[in-house]
């Protein structure tokens, strides 16, 4: 079952349960998935569906970061949206898993002591391995700790 069908079914359940917040979030996610499929003019692959979901999560996080602390209504709405969207996102890698991938990439590229000059070459190999599985900012922070 595609994510579009899964989201649509869950949206119907939310409507029947009277959960307006969840229904609204799923409606936005469903429209984002459909729009991507329309732009592509064919069904989305699971990787593309994941990218759409992660993009929606990123947008909500950015909204949350820019919201003033005194706007509790917006903060609560964004937090609720994140909780719903995270149900559909794949499990993200934690710091330990990212460190292991970085070590494997360093071994693969033959670089024992990476420097700032090597960063571009290493990231070119590293990012495709963690794309959609880890937050890019977190990967960058952890990799920067490896630099000497």
DRENKOL-21456 format. One record per residue: residue number from 1; x, z, y of N, C-alpha, C in turn. Coordinates in pm, 1 decimal, padded with zeros to 6 digits. Layout:
N
[pt NUM; [X; Z; Y]; [X; Z; Y]; [X; Z; Y]] ...
//
This chain:
148
[pt 1; [00085.3; 00000.0; -00118.7]; [00000.0; 00000.0; 00000.0]; [00089.3; 00000.0; 00124.2]] [pt 2; [00060.2; -00088.4; 00218.2]; [00140.6; -00097.6; 00339.6]; [00110.4; 00020.2; 00432.3]] [pt 3; [00199.1; 00040.0; 00526.8]; [00179.9; 00147.9; 00624.0]; [00054.4; 00124.3; 00706.2]] [pt 4; [00022.7; -00000.8; 00734.5]; [-00097.2; -00031.1; 00813.0]; [-00221.0; 00019.4; 00739.2]] [pt 5; [-00228.6; -00008.2; 00609.7]; [-00342.7; 00037.7; 00530.7]; [-00345.4; 00190.2; 00521.3]] [pt 6; [-00228.0; 00249.2; 00503.2]; [-00217.6; 00395.4; 00492.3]; [-00261.0; 00462.8; 00622.4]] [pt 7; [-00213.2; 00410.7; 00735.0]; [-00248.5; 00468.5; 00865.6]; [-00397.4; 00450.0; 00892.5]] [pt 8; [-00449.5; 00332.2; 00858.9]; [-00592.5; 00306.0; 00880.2]; [-00678.6; 00403.9; 00798.7]] [pt 9; [-00641.9; 00425.7; 00671.9]; [-00717.3; 00518.0; 00585.9]; [-00710.6; 00660.8; 00640.6]] [pt 10; [-00592.7; 00702.4; 00685.8]; [-00578.7; 00837.1; 00741.5]; [-00652.9; 00851.0; 00873.9]] [pt 11; [-00660.4; 00741.9; 00950.4]; [-00734.2; 00745.5; 01076.7]; [-00883.8; 00764.3; 01049.6]] [pt 12; [-00934.3; 00698.4; 00946.6]; [-01075.3; 00714.1; 00909.1]; [-01101.8; 00858.7; 00866.7]] [pt 13; [-01010.2; 00916.2; 00788.4]; [-01024.2; 01056.3; 00747.2]; [-01026.1; 01147.7; 00868.9]] [pt 14; [-00938.6; 01120.4; 00967.0]; [-00933.6; 01203.1; 01087.9]; [-01062.5; 01190.2; 01168.3]] [pt 15; [-01119.1; 01070.1; 01172.7]; [-01245.7; 01050.3; 01244.7]; [-01357.3; 01128.1; 01177.2]] [pt 16; [-01361.4; 01122.1; 01044.3]; [-01465.6; 01193.6; 00970.1]; [-01449.9; 01344.2; 00984.6]] [pt 17; [-01325.1; 01389.8; 00996.2]; [-01299.8; 01533.1; 01010.7]; [-01318.3; 01579.9; 01155.1]] [pt 18; [-01331.6; 01485.7; 01248.0]; [-01349.9; 01522.4; 01388.1]; [-01220.6; 01563.0; 01456.7]] [pt 19; [-01106.9; 01521.0; 01403.2]; [-00975.8; 01553.8; 01459.1]; [-00935.9; 01444.4; 01558.1]] [pt 20; [-00978.1; 01461.1; 01684.3]; [-00958.3; 01357.9; 01785.8]; [-00810.8; 01332.1; 01814.5]] [pt 21; [-00730.0; 01435.2; 01824.9]; [-00588.1; 01418.6; 01855.5]; [-00516.0; 01337.0; 01749.8]] [pt 22; [-00539.5; 01371.4; 01622.6]; [-00475.4; 01297.0; 01512.2]; [-00525.2; 01152.3; 01509.4]] [pt 23; [-00655.8; 01134.2; 01530.7]; [-00713.8; 00999.4; 01530.2]; [-00652.7; 00914.3; 01640.8]] [pt 24; [-00636.4; 00970.9; 01759.9]; [-00578.8; 00896.5; 01872.1]; [-00434.5; 00856.0; 01843.3]] [pt 25; [-00356.1; 00947.9; 01787.7]; [-00216.8; 00918.1; 01755.3]; [-00208.1; 00809.6; 01649.2]] [pt 26; [-00290.9; 00820.3; 01547.2]; [-00289.8; 00719.3; 01440.7]; [-00338.2; 00584.3; 01493.1]] [pt 27; [-00429.9; 00586.9; 01587.0]; [-00478.3; 00463.1; 01646.8]; [-00365.5; 00392.5; 01721.9]] [pt 28; [-00286.9; 00469.1; 01797.4]; [-00173.6; 00410.9; 01869.2]; [-00068.6; 00355.9; 01771.6]] [pt 29; [-00041.8; 00430.8; 01666.1]; [00054.6; 00386.2; 01566.2]; [00005.3; 00259.5; 01497.0]] [pt 30; [-00122.1; 00256.5; 01463.2]; [-00180.8; 00139.7; 01397.5]; [-00170.0; 00016.5; 01487.1]] [pt 31; [-00198.4; 00033.0; 01614.9]; [-00190.1; -00082.4; 01705.2]; [-00045.3; -00128.6; 01721.0]] [pt 32; [00051.2; -00035.6; 01723.1]; [00192.0; -00074.5; 01732.4]; [00234.8; -00153.1; 01607.8]] [pt 33; [00190.8; -00106.8; 01490.7]; [00223.9; -00176.7; 01365.9]; [00160.2; -00316.0; 01362.9]] [pt 34; [00034.0; -00323.4; 01403.3]; [-00035.7; -00452.5; 01403.7]; [00027.9; -00549.1; 01503.7]] [pt 35; [00062.1; -00498.7; 01622.0]; [00123.9; -00584.6; 01723.6]; [00256.6; -00641.7; 01674.2]] [pt 36; [00334.5; -00559.3; 01606.3]; [00462.1; -00606.4; 01551.7]; [00436.6; -00715.2; 01446.8]] [pt 37; [00335.6; -00696.6; 01362.9]; [00302.5; -00796.4; 01260.7]; [00253.7; -00925.9; 01325.3]] [pt 38; [00176.2; -00913.6; 01432.7]; [00127.2; -01031.9; 01503.7]; [00244.4; -01106.4; 01567.3]] [pt 39; [00336.5; -01032.9; 01629.3]; [00453.2; -01095.9; 01690.5]; [00536.6; -01169.7; 01586.4]] [pt 40; [00548.6; -01110.4; 01468.8]; [00628.6; -01168.6; 01361.5]; [00554.1; -01281.8; 01290.3]] [pt 41; [00422.9; -01279.8; 01298.0]; [00334.1; -01377.6; 01234.2]; [00337.8; -01372.4; 01081.6]] [pt 42; [00370.3; -01254.9; 01028.5]; [00361.6; -01230.7; 00884.5]; [00366.3; -01080.5; 00861.9]] [pt 43; [00343.3; -01039.2; 00737.6]; [00342.1; -00896.5; 00707.4]; [00479.7; -00835.9; 00732.1]] [pt 44; [00476.4; -00707.4; 00770.2]; [00601.1; -00635.9; 00797.2]; [00664.6; -00588.2; 00667.3]] [pt 45; [00796.6; -00583.5; 00666.7]; [00867.6; -00525.3; 00553.6]; [00866.3; -00373.8; 00572.1]] [pt 46; [00890.9; -00297.2; 00468.4]; [00895.6; -00151.3; 00484.0]; [00997.1; -00105.8; 00589.2]] [pt 47; [01110.3; -00176.6; 00599.1]; [01211.3; -00140.5; 00699.4]; [01157.3; -00161.9; 00840.7]] [pt 48; [01084.5; -00272.0; 00860.7]; [01027.6; -00299.7; 00992.5]; [00919.5; -00198.0; 01027.1]] [pt 49; [00839.5; -00159.6; 00927.9]; [00737.8; -00056.6; 00951.9]; [00805.4; 00074.3; 00993.2]] [pt 50; [00913.4; 00108.5; 00926.3]; [00987.0; 00230.2; 00959.7]; [01042.4; 00222.2; 01100.8]] [pt 51; [01094.3; 00105.9; 01139.6]; [01147.4; 00089.2; 01274.8]; [01039.4; 00110.1; 01380.5]] [pt 52; [00919.7; 00059.6; 01355.0]; [00808.7; 00077.2; 01449.3]; [00774.4; 00225.9; 01462.7]] [pt 53; [00768.6; 00295.4; 01349.4]; [00736.0; 00438.5; 01350.9]; [00843.6; 00516.6; 01426.4]] [pt 54; [00969.9; 00486.5; 01399.4]; [01079.1; 00556.2; 01467.9]; [01079.8; 00526.1; 01616.9]] [pt 55; [01041.7; 00403.5; 01653.8]; [01033.6; 00368.4; 01795.6]; [00924.8; 00450.2; 01865.0]] [pt 56; [00810.9; 00465.2; 01797.9]; [00702.5; 00546.4; 01854.1]; [00747.6; 00692.6; 01870.3]] [pt 57; [00818.0; 00744.7; 01770.5]; [00868.1; 00882.8; 01778.3]; [00964.7; 00896.6; 01894.6]] [pt 58; [01052.2; 00798.6; 01911.3]; [01150.5; 00802.8; 02020.2]; [01079.6; 00802.8; 02156.0]] [pt 59; [00974.8; 00721.4; 02169.7]; [00901.7; 00715.2; 02296.0]; [00835.5; 00848.7; 02327.8]] [pt 60; [00778.2; 00912.2; 02226.8]; [00713.4; 01041.7; 02249.0]; [00818.0; 01147.3; 02286.8]] [pt 61; [00933.9; 01143.3; 02220.8]; [01041.3; 01238.8; 02253.9]; [01090.5; 01218.6; 02396.5]] [pt 62; [01101.9; 01093.1; 02439.4]; [01144.0; 01065.4; 02576.9]; [01041.9; 01118.1; 02675.8]] [pt 63; [00913.9; 01099.3; 02646.5]; [00808.5; 01151.9; 02732.3]; [00818.8; 01303.9; 02739.6]] [pt 64; [00841.6; 01366.1; 02626.0]; [00854.3; 01511.2; 02619.2]; [00973.9; 01558.8; 02700.7]] [pt 65; [01085.3; 01486.1; 02694.0]; [01205.1; 01524.7; 02768.9]; [01186.0; 01513.1; 02919.8]] [pt 66; [01106.8; 01414.7; 02962.8]; [01088.3; 01393.0; 03106.0]; [00974.1; 01475.0; 03165.8]] [pt 67; [00897.3; 01540.6; 03082.6]; [00782.3; 01616.4; 03130.2]; [00827.6; 01748.4; 03192.3]] [pt 68; [00777.1; 01780.0; 03312.1]; [00811.6; 01909.5; 03372.9]; [00758.9; 02025.4; 03287.9]] [pt 69; [00828.0; 02137.4; 03293.2]; [00793.3; 02253.5; 03209.9]; [00654.7; 02308.9; 03241.8]] [pt 70; [00607.0; 02290.5; 03365.3]; [00476.6; 02346.1; 03401.5]; [00358.7; 02261.4; 03352.7]] [pt 71; [00384.8; 02144.1; 03295.1]; [00278.1; 02058.8; 03242.2]; [00259.6; 02085.8; 03092.8]] [pt 72; [00203.8; 02202.1; 03063.6]; [00187.2; 02245.8; 02925.4]; [00091.9; 02156.3; 02846.6]] [pt 73; [-00005.5; 02095.3; 02914.0]; [-00099.4; 02007.7; 02844.7]; [-00029.2; 01884.5; 02787.8]] [pt 74; [00060.0; 01825.7; 02865.5]; [00133.5; 01708.0; 02818.2]; [00230.8; 01747.8; 02707.5]] [pt 75; [00296.3; 01861.7; 02724.0]; [00391.0; 01910.1; 02622.4]; [00318.8; 01934.0; 02490.1]] [pt 76; [00202.5; 01995.4; 02495.5]; [00124.9; 02022.7; 02374.3]; [00080.8; 01891.7; 02308.2]] [pt 77; [00034.6; 01796.3; 02389.7]; [-00009.3; 01666.6; 02336.0]; [00107.4; 01592.9; 02268.9]] [pt 78; [00223.2; 01592.1; 02333.7]; [00340.4; 01524.8; 02276.7]; [00386.1; 01592.8; 02148.4]] [pt 79; [00382.5; 01724.4; 02145.2]; [00422.6; 01797.4; 02025.1]; [00328.2; 01765.3; 01909.4]] [pt 80; [00198.7; 01761.0; 01939.0]; [00101.3; 01726.4; 01835.3]; [00123.4; 01584.1; 01784.3]] [pt 81; [00152.3; 01491.0; 01876.6]; [00178.7; 01352.1; 01837.3]; [00301.8; 01343.2; 01748.4]] [pt 82; [00406.8; 01416.7; 01786.0]; [00528.7; 01415.7; 01704.6]; [00501.6; 01465.9; 01563.5]] [pt 83; [00421.6; 01571.7; 01553.1]; [00389.2; 01625.3; 01421.0]; [00317.9; 01521.7; 01334.4]] [pt 84; [00225.8; 01446.3; 01394.0]; [00153.0; 01343.2; 01319.3]; [00246.7; 01229.1; 01282.3]] [pt 85; [00325.5; 01181.8; 01377.9]; [00414.5; 01067.6; 01352.7]; [00522.0; 01101.5; 01249.9]] [pt 86; [00568.6; 01225.8; 01250.0]; [00672.2; 01266.0; 01153.9]; [00621.3; 01261.0; 01009.7]] [pt 87; [00488.9; 01268.6; 00991.0]; [00432.4; 01256.2; 00856.3]; [00456.6; 01116.8; 00798.3]] [pt 88; [00472.1; 01016.2; 00884.8]; [00487.9; 00878.1; 00840.6]; [00632.7; 00830.2; 00847.1]] [pt 89; [00717.6; 00906.6; 00912.1]; [00858.5; 00869.3; 00923.9]; [00933.3; 00905.6; 00795.9]] [pt 90; [01036.3; 00829.7; 00764.3]; [01115.5; 00864.9; 00646.0]; [01195.5; 00991.2; 00672.6]] [pt 91; [01237.1; 01056.6; 00565.6]; [01318.7; 01177.2; 00579.9]; [01452.0; 01136.4; 00641.8]] [pt 92; [01488.4; 01204.4; 00748.2]; [01612.6; 01173.1; 00817.2]; [01728.9; 01247.6; 00753.2]] [pt 93; [01846.7; 01189.4; 00765.4]; [01967.7; 01251.2; 00710.3]; [02004.2; 01373.3; 00794.7]] [pt 94; [02056.5; 01477.0; 00729.4]; [02103.0; 01592.4; 00805.4]; [02251.7; 01574.3; 00835.6]] [pt 95; [02309.6; 01671.5; 00908.0]; [02448.5; 01660.0; 00951.7]; [02545.3; 01644.7; 00835.0]] [pt 96; [02523.1; 01718.7; 00727.7]; [02611.7; 01712.0; 00612.0]; [02613.3; 01573.4; 00550.0]] [pt 97; [02494.8; 01513.5; 00536.8]; [02485.5; 01379.4; 00478.8]; [02552.8; 01276.0; 00568.7]] [pt 98; [02535.5; 01291.2; 00700.3]; [02597.7; 01198.4; 00794.8]; [02749.7; 01210.6; 00786.5]] [pt 99; [02800.9; 01334.5; 00778.0]; [02945.8; 01355.8; 00765.0]; [03001.1; 01285.4; 00640.4]] [pt 100; [02925.6; 01293.4; 00529.6]; [02970.2; 01228.2; 00405.9]; [02977.0; 01076.4; 00423.7]] [pt 101; [02878.5; 01018.6; 00491.0]; [02878.6; 00873.8; 00514.3]; [02996.1; 00836.9; 00604.5]] [pt 102; [03021.3; 00917.2; 00707.4]; [03134.1; 00890.4; 00797.4]; [03265.4; 00894.9; 00719.6]] [pt 103; [03282.2; 00995.7; 00632.6]; [03404.5; 01005.5; 00552.2]; [03419.7; 00883.9; 00462.1]] [pt 104; [03307.9; 00839.0; 00403.1]; [03312.6; 00721.0; 00316.4]; [03351.8; 00596.6; 00395.8]] [pt 105; [03298.9; 00582.8; 00516.6]; [03331.4; 00467.4; 00600.3]; [03477.9; 00473.0; 00642.4]] [pt 106; [03528.4; 00591.8; 00675.1]; [03669.8; 00605.2; 00711.7]; [03758.8; 00565.2; 00594.2]] [pt 107; [03720.9; 00606.8; 00473.9]; [03797.6; 00569.6; 00355.1]; [03788.8; 00418.6; 00332.1]] [pt 108; [03670.5; 00363.3; 00353.6]; [03647.9; 00220.3; 00332.8]; [03730.7; 00136.0; 00430.3]] [pt 109; [03738.4; 00181.8; 00554.9]; [03813.5; 00106.7; 00656.3]; [03962.0; 00139.6; 00652.8]] [pt 110; [04000.4; 00243.0; 00578.9]; [04141.8; 00279.4; 00566.4]; [04196.9; 00351.5; 00687.3]] [pt 111; [04110.2; 00414.2; 00765.9]; [04155.0; 00487.3; 00884.9]; [04152.6; 00636.5; 00852.8]] [pt 112; [04271.1; 00698.3; 00852.7]; [04280.9; 00841.0; 00820.6]; [04251.3; 00928.0; 00941.8]] [pt 113; [04307.1; 00892.2; 01055.1]; [04290.4; 00971.0; 01177.4]; [04230.7; 00881.1; 01285.6]] [pt 114; [04098.9; 00874.5; 01293.5]; [04036.6; 00783.8; 01390.7]; [04064.0; 00825.8; 01535.1]] [pt 115; [04084.9; 00726.7; 01619.9]; [04102.7; 00750.9; 01762.9]; [03989.2; 00680.9; 01836.7]] [pt 116; [03984.0; 00700.4; 01967.4]; [03877.5; 00639.0; 02047.9]; [03884.7; 00486.6; 02039.2]] [pt 117; [04003.8; 00431.8; 02019.8]; [04019.0; 00285.7; 02008.7]; [03954.3; 00232.4; 01880.8]] [pt 118; [03951.9; 00314.5; 01775.7]; [03894.6; 00272.6; 01647.8]; [03742.8; 00285.3; 01643.2]] [pt 119; [03684.0; 00351.8; 01742.1]; [03541.6; 00385.8; 01736.9]; [03453.3; 00263.3; 01716.8]] [pt 120; [03476.8; 00157.2; 01790.7]; [03393.1; 00037.4; 01780.1]; [03397.4; -00023.8; 01641.4]] [pt 121; [03517.3; -00032.7; 01586.0]; [03533.9; -00092.3; 01452.8]; [03463.2; -00007.3; 01346.8]] [pt 122; [03474.0; 00123.9; 01359.2]; [03413.0; 00214.5; 01261.0]; [03260.7; 00214.7; 01276.0]] [pt 123; [03213.4; 00220.2; 01399.3]; [03068.2; 00223.3; 01423.0]; [03001.4; 00095.4; 01373.1]] [pt 124; [03072.4; -00017.1; 01380.3]; [03018.5; -00144.2; 01333.9]; [02988.1; -00138.7; 01183.5]] [pt 125; [03068.7; -00063.7; 01109.3]; [03047.6; -00047.8; 00965.6]; [02949.4; 00065.9; 00938.1]] [pt 126; [02958.2; 00171.9; 01018.7]; [02879.4; 00293.4; 00996.4]; [02731.0; 00276.4; 01026.1]] [pt 127; [02697.0; 00218.3; 01138.7]; [02557.1; 00215.2; 01183.5]; [02462.4; 00141.3; 01087.9]] [pt 128; [02501.3; 00028.5; 01028.8]; [02408.7; -00033.7; 00933.4]; [02378.7; 00055.5; 00812.1]] [pt 129; [02471.7; 00143.7; 00776.7]; [02451.9; 00231.1; 00660.7]; [02353.3; 00344.5; 00689.3]] [pt 130; [02341.3; 00383.7; 00817.4]; [02253.9; 00496.3; 00851.2]; [02131.3; 00453.6; 00931.7]] [pt 131; [02119.4; 00323.4; 00959.9]; [02007.2; 00275.0; 01041.3]; [01874.1; 00308.7; 00975.4]] [pt 132; [01786.5; 00370.9; 01051.3]; [01655.0; 00408.7; 01001.0]; [01656.1; 00535.7; 00917.6]] [pt 133; [01775.9; 00590.0; 00891.6]; [01786.8; 00710.8; 00810.7]; [01840.3; 00827.9; 00890.5]] [pt 134; [01898.5; 00799.0; 01007.9]; [01956.9; 00905.0; 01089.8]; [01943.1; 00868.3; 01237.4]] [pt 135; [01936.0; 00970.2; 01319.8]; [01926.8; 00951.1; 01463.7]; [02062.4; 00904.1; 01515.6]] [pt 136; [02063.2; 00795.1; 01590.8]; [02187.3; 00737.9; 01642.2]; [02266.1; 00833.2; 01729.3]] [pt 137; [02196.3; 00912.0; 01811.6]; [02265.2; 01009.4; 01897.5]; [02338.8; 01112.3; 01814.0]] [pt 138; [02272.6; 01161.0; 01708.6]; [02334.1; 01261.0; 01621.6]; [02455.6; 01202.2; 01550.1]] [pt 139; [02444.1; 01078.8; 01503.6]; [02556.7; 01012.6; 01436.5]; [02674.1; 01002.5; 01533.1]] [pt 140; [02646.9; 00962.5; 01657.3]; [02751.7; 00949.1; 01757.6]; [02818.8; 01083.7; 01785.7]] [pt 141; [02738.2; 01189.7; 01799.0]; [02794.0; 01322.6; 01825.6]; [02883.6; 01368.7; 01711.5]] [pt 142; [02837.1; 01351.3; 01589.0]; [02914.7; 01395.2; 01471.9]; [03042.0; 01312.1; 01460.7]] [pt 143; [03031.1; 01180.6; 01483.9]; [03150.3; 01096.0; 01474.7]; [03251.3; 01132.5; 01582.8]] [pt 144; [03203.2; 01163.3; 01703.2]; [03292.9; 01200.2; 01812.2]; [03374.2; 01323.6; 01775.1]] [pt 145; [03316.2; 01414.6; 01696.5]; [03388.5; 01533.5; 01651.6]; [03503.2; 01494.5; 01557.5]] [pt 146; [03492.0; 01380.2; 01488.9]; [03598.5; 01333.5; 01398.9]; [03717.4; 01276.6; 01474.7]] [pt 147; [03693.9; 01232.2; 01598.3]; [03801.4; 01168.4; 01676.2]; [03911.4; 01267.2; 01711.2]] [pt 148; [04032.0; 01214.1; 01723.0]; [04146.2; 01301.5; 01757.3]; [04202.3; 01265.2; 01892.0]] 
//
